[in-house]
Every structure is written in structure tokens, then in C-alpha cells.
Amino acid sequence: MDFSQEITRLLGASLLKEVDFVPVEPDDIEAPYRDLLHHGRDMTSTLAKFHGGKIALKVLKTRRSQEKYLREVILYSGEKPVEYGLIEVHLNHCRDDLRGRILAEAEPLGCILNDSGIAYQSKPVGFLKIAPGEFSPDFFPPEGGESLFGRYNTLLDEKNRVISRILEILPREKP
């Protein structure tokens, strides 16, 4: 299954339902978004470093089955929204203490994983561009009708099992 189908599957449970996106290569992503998206690190710590502060979480919607937990979130640096995220967590691949913190919905997944000390890998699967006006509801302030960029990412544990699959979309940065 290519990442476009995976994104469409995840979006079916989101507030967005559908997003018209185009897969792009990392070289086709504008700065500073390329550096924020094209790496093998978690987005929470990457965004904290870029914005110079702690990243907070607002959970918009959740859905849970026995083994999977889906949450739709906005990450904030202060009052500024810095990422829309749609995260499918494989709870059966998480330790009990991590599962409890994730389900408490108080902190970003990246913070939880980094604080836990577990070994994990961030493996971006693909990158995307969203045409102006196609990201609705509009979680971010409009910035001149410019395209948004994002990635579809997979986090793997030390046994190469999927911890989570994540759609991450960044707002436009003011010049």
C-alpha cells in the first residue's frame, strides 16, 4: 500500500475527512519546511528546537480499539499552532507505563517516547504538498494562500514493530 492510501485511511476517522494533497520529493519542499520534515527524528523535539520552546498538545478527536488508538491533535508553541497531527498508535507495541501516558492525552507522543528512554526510529515514508485552501477545517491562520507541506511518518520500536503512523502537516511560517 502506498502512503497516499494510508493517509486516506487515516483521514477517514479525522475531522478533515479528505485532503487534496500531492506527493512530493524532499527537494521540492520549500525552506524552512524541508528541514522541519526531512529527517529521522521525532517532530516534537524538532519543532521545540525550531520554535525555541516547549511544545504543548491539544487533542481534537480520539478513537480507540483494543490495539490501536487514533488521536487528532494540534501541537502548539505558546499560543502558536505549529503542527496538525493525525496519529495512530499501536498500543500493543507500547509498555504499560507509556500506554497510560499516551491515553492521558496530556503530552505529545514525541515527549513521551523521548522521556521513556526507549530506543525507537523515526522513518518518514513520504512527503506531501497541500494546495492553498484545501486544508479544512482551517486549523492554521491563513498566510497568503500558500501551499502547506507535511509528511507521513512511521515510528518503529527496537524490534522494528510499528509504534505509530503519523500524518504531520505544518502551518506556513511568517517571513
Backbone bond lengths (Angstrom), bond angles and torsions (degrees), N, CA, C in turn:
res aa  C-N    CA-C-N  psi(-1)  N-CA   C-N-CA  omega(-1)  CA-C   N-CA-C  phi
1 M - - - 1.458 - - 1.529 108.33 -
2 D 1.332 117.90 126.77 1.457 119.18 178.07 1.524 109.78 -76.86
3 F 1.320 115.91 166.87 1.465 118.30 -173.66 1.522 112.82 -68.64
4 S 1.335 119.28 -22.54 1.467 121.05 176.54 1.526 110.68 -62.41
5 Q 1.324 116.66 -41.87 1.469 120.64 178.13 1.522 111.18 -68.07
6 E 1.319 117.28 -36.99 1.466 121.02 177.80 1.528 110.78 -64.48
7 I 1.328 116.49 -42.74 1.465 120.19 178.51 1.525 110.08 -62.83
8 T 1.322 116.77 -44.58 1.466 120.72 178.92 1.527 110.69 -60.26
9 R 1.339 117.21 -39.88 1.471 121.57 177.42 1.525 110.69 -61.82
10 L 1.325 117.20 -47.34 1.461 120.69 179.31 1.529 111.80 -63.61
11 L 1.317 116.56 -42.00 1.460 120.81 -177.52 1.525 112.49 -62.82
12 G 1.328 117.62 -24.64 1.458 120.70 179.91 1.517 113.35 -59.01
13 A 1.321 117.78 -23.57 1.463 121.79 179.97 1.521 112.42 -104.85
14 S 1.325 117.26 9.29 1.463 120.17 -174.27 1.518 112.09 -102.40
15 L 1.312 114.90 173.74 1.455 121.01 173.26 1.525 111.21 -71.34
16 L 1.325 116.40 -22.68 1.459 121.34 -177.02 1.524 112.68 -76.32
17 K 1.326 116.57 -39.58 1.470 124.67 -176.59 1.518 112.73 67.97
18 E 1.309 117.77 -49.76 1.463 120.23 -177.43 1.515 109.03 -149.59
19 V 1.300 115.58 138.40 1.451 121.89 175.40 1.521 106.77 -134.60
20 D 1.308 116.58 128.93 1.452 121.48 178.14 1.526 107.71 -85.36
21 F 1.337 116.21 103.04 1.460 120.17 -177.64 1.527 109.54 -125.24
22 V 1.319 114.02 160.44 1.457 122.01 177.51 1.521 107.59 -122.55
23 P 1.342 118.37 126.30 1.465 119.07 173.60 1.530 109.98 -62.92
24 V 1.325 117.12 138.67 1.464 122.08 179.24 1.524 109.65 -134.66
25 E 1.312 114.71 159.13 1.461 121.65 173.67 1.528 108.28 -84.21
26 P 1.330 117.41 153.77 1.473 119.46 179.62 1.522 113.52 -54.21
27 D 1.328 117.88 -35.56 1.471 120.45 -179.93 1.518 112.76 -66.26
28 D 1.333 117.62 -17.16 1.468 122.06 179.40 1.530 112.81 -90.79
29 I 1.327 116.86 1.70 1.466 121.33 179.94 1.518 108.74 -93.85
30 E 1.328 116.25 130.15 1.465 121.96 179.75 1.528 111.40 -67.59
31 A 1.328 115.33 155.23 1.463 120.97 170.56 1.527 107.02 -77.51
32 P 1.309 119.83 145.34 1.459 129.50 3.78 1.531 113.42 -88.85
33 Y 1.332 117.09 3.23 1.466 121.19 -173.49 1.525 112.47 -64.01
34 R 1.329 117.26 -34.79 1.469 120.20 179.38 1.527 110.27 -58.04
35 D 1.336 116.98 -47.59 1.468 120.06 -179.42 1.527 111.78 -67.77
36 L 1.323 117.34 -30.59 1.464 120.96 179.64 1.528 112.32 -76.50
37 L 1.325 117.80 -22.18 1.467 121.17 -174.95 1.531 114.33 -111.19
38 H 1.328 117.75 -34.24 1.463 121.14 -172.49 1.525 111.04 -93.96
39 H 1.324 115.55 83.10 1.466 122.61 -179.67 1.523 108.03 -164.42
40 G 1.301 116.43 171.50 1.457 121.89 179.08 1.513 112.59 -107.97
41 R 1.337 117.15 35.58 1.470 121.53 178.45 1.524 108.90 -114.67
42 D 1.309 115.72 169.88 1.467 119.29 174.10 1.517 108.77 -74.57
43 M 1.326 116.01 153.61 1.461 120.78 -178.24 1.522 112.52 -74.89
44 T 1.323 118.30 -31.25 1.464 120.35 -176.81 1.523 111.24 -59.20
45 S 1.335 116.72 -51.51 1.467 118.88 -179.38 1.525 111.29 -70.49
46 T 1.325 117.92 -32.59 1.469 121.51 177.39 1.525 110.25 -64.01
47 L 1.338 116.45 -45.10 1.468 120.50 179.06 1.527 111.55 -68.68
48 A 1.331 117.62 -37.42 1.469 120.63 178.07 1.521 110.73 -61.32
49 K 1.319 116.59 -42.51 1.465 120.40 179.13 1.529 110.41 -66.73
50 F 1.327 118.04 -44.71 1.460 122.34 -177.97 1.527 111.53 -63.76
51 H 1.338 116.53 -42.49 1.462 120.66 -176.05 1.528 113.29 -92.03
52 G 1.326 116.92 -6.60 1.458 120.58 174.42 1.512 114.98 72.60
53 G 1.329 117.13 34.35 1.460 118.67 178.66 1.509 112.48 -172.49
54 K 1.297 114.44 175.50 1.460 121.85 -179.20 1.531 110.36 -66.29
55 I 1.321 115.19 147.48 1.464 121.92 178.82 1.525 108.89 -103.63
56 A 1.327 115.42 128.37 1.467 121.91 179.32 1.523 109.67 -107.09
57 L 1.312 115.50 163.13 1.460 123.27 -173.63 1.523 110.84 -120.37
58 K 1.331 115.61 136.75 1.467 121.67 167.94 1.526 105.96 -125.20
59 V 1.325 116.51 118.90 1.460 121.58 179.28 1.523 108.27 -88.00
60 L 1.325 116.06 126.60 1.465 122.26 -178.71 1.520 112.21 -94.69
61 K 1.324 116.46 -39.44 1.461 121.26 -175.12 1.523 108.52 -159.13
62 T 1.327 116.22 146.40 1.466 120.71 176.80 1.521 110.04 -136.01
63 R 1.313 113.88 159.01 1.458 121.59 172.54 1.522 106.77 -152.16
64 R 1.326 116.04 139.28 1.464 118.70 -176.11 1.513 111.00 -136.51
65 S 1.327 114.62 136.40 1.459 121.49 167.44 1.523 105.40 -115.04
66 Q 1.309 117.26 -174.32 1.461 119.11 -176.27 1.531 111.84 -60.90
67 E 1.318 118.07 -42.96 1.463 120.53 -174.69 1.526 114.53 -106.53
68 K 1.324 118.22 -14.70 1.459 120.19 -176.68 1.525 110.93 -125.75
69 Y 1.316 113.42 147.06 1.454 121.70 178.60 1.518 107.04 -132.32
70 L 1.315 116.20 122.40 1.457 121.82 -179.79 1.517 108.36 -109.35
71 R 1.320 115.98 129.77 1.456 118.44 174.15 1.522 109.98 -135.41
72 E 1.313 113.13 141.04 1.448 122.50 178.20 1.520 106.31 -108.50
73 V 1.336 116.49 126.37 1.457 119.91 -170.07 1.526 112.00 -138.29
74 I 1.310 114.18 161.75 1.461 122.60 164.54 1.522 105.59 -119.64
75 L 1.327 116.31 130.96 1.459 121.26 173.14 1.528 107.74 -96.78
76 Y 1.330 115.22 141.65 1.465 121.94 -177.10 1.521 110.55 -125.36
77 S 1.321 114.71 146.19 1.449 122.66 165.57 1.522 104.54 -114.62
78 G 1.315 117.02 105.16 1.463 120.76 -170.34 1.518 107.88 65.27
79 E 1.324 117.24 -126.44 1.474 121.84 178.56 1.524 112.32 -92.99
80 K 1.311 116.64 -5.11 1.468 121.79 -173.84 1.532 111.65 -88.29
81 P 1.353 118.01 123.94 1.464 119.45 174.23 1.528 109.35 -70.96
82 V 1.345 116.68 130.51 1.467 120.73 -176.33 1.525 113.42 -120.52
83 E 1.336 117.76 -8.28 1.463 120.45 175.69 1.513 110.62 -166.17
84 Y 1.333 115.23 140.02 1.463 121.85 164.45 1.521 104.90 -98.04
85 G 1.328 116.88 133.47 1.454 120.44 178.54 1.513 111.98 -132.94
86 L 1.312 115.02 139.95 1.462 123.03 173.55 1.516 105.21 -123.16
87 I 1.332 116.50 109.66 1.458 122.88 -166.05 1.523 110.14 -121.02
88 E 1.326 115.63 123.47 1.458 121.82 173.73 1.524 106.97 -106.74
89 V 1.324 116.68 112.49 1.466 122.46 -178.23 1.527 108.79 -101.05
90 H 1.319 115.56 131.00 1.466 121.61 175.51 1.533 107.11 -88.68
91 L 1.317 115.63 93.41 1.466 121.46 -174.37 1.526 112.84 -60.68
92 N 1.325 116.97 -31.01 1.465 120.37 -179.24 1.529 112.01 -69.01
93 H 1.325 118.62 -11.03 1.457 122.51 177.22 1.529 112.08 -104.71
94 C 1.322 116.44 12.07 1.472 121.57 -179.85 1.523 110.14 -114.90
95 R 1.329 115.67 143.86 1.464 120.05 174.04 1.523 108.88 -63.41
96 D 1.337 115.82 157.03 1.470 120.83 -178.94 1.527 112.58 -56.37
97 D 1.345 117.13 -42.94 1.461 119.33 -178.68 1.527 111.61 -65.43
98 L 1.324 117.48 -36.69 1.467 120.72 178.09 1.519 110.50 -70.70
99 R 1.304 116.08 -40.79 1.472 120.90 178.78 1.528 109.66 -57.49
100 G 1.309 117.21 -44.19 1.464 121.11 179.31 1.514 112.39 -62.40
101 R 1.322 117.07 -42.55 1.468 120.64 178.87 1.524 111.64 -66.97
102 I 1.325 116.59 -39.49 1.468 120.72 178.86 1.522 109.80 -63.27
103 L 1.319 117.00 -47.46 1.465 121.35 -177.52 1.530 112.85 -70.94
104 A 1.323 117.66 -17.43 1.469 120.82 176.38 1.527 111.61 -70.31
105 E 1.322 117.47 -19.05 1.471 123.77 174.47 1.522 113.43 58.93
106 A 1.329 116.46 34.45 1.460 119.96 -177.47 1.527 113.53 -108.95
107 E 1.329 117.98 -14.62 1.461 120.47 -175.92 1.527 110.96 -144.05
108 P 1.338 116.30 152.65 1.461 120.17 178.10 1.533 111.42 -62.86
109 L 1.319 115.64 149.69 1.460 121.18 -179.50 1.523 111.26 -57.76
110 G 1.334 117.76 -41.77 1.459 120.37 179.67 1.516 112.66 -58.33
111 C 1.325 117.50 -41.08 1.474 121.09 177.33 1.523 110.78 -62.17
112 I 1.320 116.09 -44.34 1.465 120.73 -178.92 1.522 110.51 -61.58
113 L 1.320 117.00 -48.44 1.469 120.58 -178.50 1.524 111.34 -65.66
114 N 1.329 117.34 -42.91 1.467 119.65 -179.60 1.525 111.93 -66.27
115 D 1.329 117.80 -39.04 1.465 121.53 178.49 1.529 112.18 -68.10
116 S 1.323 117.25 -27.35 1.466 121.72 -174.87 1.519 113.09 -73.87
117 G 1.320 116.41 -23.45 1.454 119.80 -178.32 1.518 114.27 79.65
118 I 1.337 118.18 3.36 1.463 118.95 178.92 1.526 110.03 -73.67
119 A 1.320 115.13 151.07 1.458 120.11 175.80 1.523 108.10 -82.23
120 Y 1.322 116.02 127.72 1.460 120.17 175.86 1.515 108.50 -147.76
121 Q 1.327 114.79 159.92 1.460 121.45 179.20 1.518 109.64 -119.71
122 S 1.316 115.91 143.88 1.451 122.39 172.60 1.524 106.77 -105.43
123 K 1.336 116.71 119.59 1.463 122.01 -176.35 1.527 110.10 -123.68
124 P 1.341 117.76 93.61 1.460 119.00 176.50 1.535 110.24 -59.79
125 V 1.325 115.66 132.72 1.464 122.50 -178.54 1.522 110.21 -94.00
126 G 1.327 116.73 -37.56 1.458 120.71 -178.94 1.510 111.29 -168.94
127 F 1.323 115.19 164.69 1.455 122.77 -177.63 1.523 109.07 -120.75
128 L 1.344 115.92 153.98 1.453 118.88 -175.87 1.518 111.85 -142.51
129 K 1.325 113.08 157.41 1.457 122.39 176.90 1.519 106.69 -124.77
130 I 1.325 115.79 134.58 1.457 121.88 -179.82 1.525 107.84 -114.20
131 A 1.319 115.18 125.17 1.461 120.48 -178.54 1.521 110.79 -63.19
132 P 1.333 117.11 152.29 1.471 120.42 178.33 1.531 111.26 -55.41
133 G 1.316 115.57 135.83 1.456 120.95 177.10 1.514 115.36 81.27
134 E 1.342 118.67 -0.18 1.470 121.72 -177.21 1.523 113.01 -95.56
135 F 1.310 117.86 -2.37 1.462 121.43 -177.49 1.512 107.37 -104.89
136 S 1.339 115.19 100.06 1.460 119.50 -174.24 1.520 109.17 -138.93
137 P 1.309 121.35 136.96 1.464 124.78 4.95 1.520 110.65 -66.59
138 D 1.310 115.03 153.82 1.452 121.32 -175.32 1.529 109.43 -81.98
139 F 1.328 115.16 98.89 1.463 120.73 179.55 1.526 111.76 -79.75
140 F 1.316 116.64 -16.47 1.452 121.12 -175.90 1.523 110.70 -115.84
141 P 1.330 117.53 149.23 1.464 119.33 174.57 1.531 109.58 -63.30
142 P 1.338 118.24 139.12 1.468 119.51 179.45 1.528 110.78 -67.08
143 E 1.294 116.13 140.73 1.472 122.14 179.41 1.522 109.40 -125.69
144 G 1.317 117.31 69.55 1.452 121.04 172.97 1.509 115.71 72.17
145 G 1.320 118.82 25.40 1.454 121.04 176.03 1.513 114.43 66.36
146 E 1.318 118.49 29.98 1.457 121.94 -178.34 1.523 110.87 -91.61
147 S 1.340 115.42 156.75 1.458 121.12 179.60 1.524 111.05 -66.05
148 L 1.329 114.87 153.60 1.455 122.18 173.23 1.527 108.14 -104.22
149 F 1.335 116.25 157.79 1.456 121.16 178.14 1.520 109.40 -126.25
150 G 1.318 115.68 153.25 1.451 120.73 178.89 1.512 111.31 -158.23
151 R 1.330 113.91 -175.49 1.467 119.94 176.99 1.510 109.45 -147.16
152 Y 1.326 113.52 157.90 1.454 121.79 171.12 1.517 104.94 -109.85
153 N 1.326 116.45 121.79 1.452 122.30 -169.95 1.521 110.58 -126.27
154 T 1.320 115.61 151.95 1.459 121.84 174.78 1.517 108.51 -125.06
155 L 1.334 116.46 132.71 1.461 121.98 173.38 1.519 107.97 -103.94
156 L 1.332 116.31 129.02 1.465 122.32 -177.11 1.522 109.92 -118.72
157 D 1.335 116.35 143.04 1.467 119.85 177.08 1.530 110.00 -83.87
158 E 1.341 115.60 -176.60 1.464 120.70 -176.49 1.526 113.08 -65.80
159 K 1.324 117.84 -16.53 1.473 122.32 176.70 1.527 111.34 -97.21
160 N 1.326 116.34 10.09 1.464 123.80 -179.82 1.532 112.89 67.26
161 R 1.326 116.51 23.50 1.469 121.27 175.03 1.527 108.46 -89.18
162 V 1.317 115.74 149.03 1.460 120.42 179.89 1.527 109.70 -72.18
163 I 1.329 116.24 121.84 1.462 121.91 170.89 1.524 108.04 -85.57
164 S 1.344 115.53 -46.83 1.458 118.84 179.42 1.523 111.24 -157.12
165 R 1.323 113.44 158.66 1.463 123.37 171.00 1.524 105.09 -119.99
166 I 1.327 116.27 134.56 1.457 119.72 -169.92 1.527 111.40 -137.46
167 L 1.315 115.39 129.68 1.459 121.99 167.69 1.524 105.97 -96.84
168 E 1.336 116.73 121.88 1.463 122.15 -176.97 1.528 108.83 -123.31
169 I 1.329 116.94 122.50 1.460 122.13 -178.98 1.524 108.52 -124.34
170 L 1.323 114.69 131.60 1.470 120.30 -177.08 1.516 111.20 -101.20
171 P 1.330 117.14 143.93 1.469 120.01 172.44 1.522 110.01 -75.66
172 R 1.314 116.24 166.28 1.467 121.01 174.47 1.522 108.68 -71.38
173 E 1.306 115.54 141.73 1.460 122.05 175.34 1.519 108.28 -94.09
174 K 1.312 116.71 138.35 1.473 120.24 176.59 1.529 107.80 -68.30
175 P 1.329 115.98 137.33 1.477 119.23 -179.98 1.514 112.40 -65.39
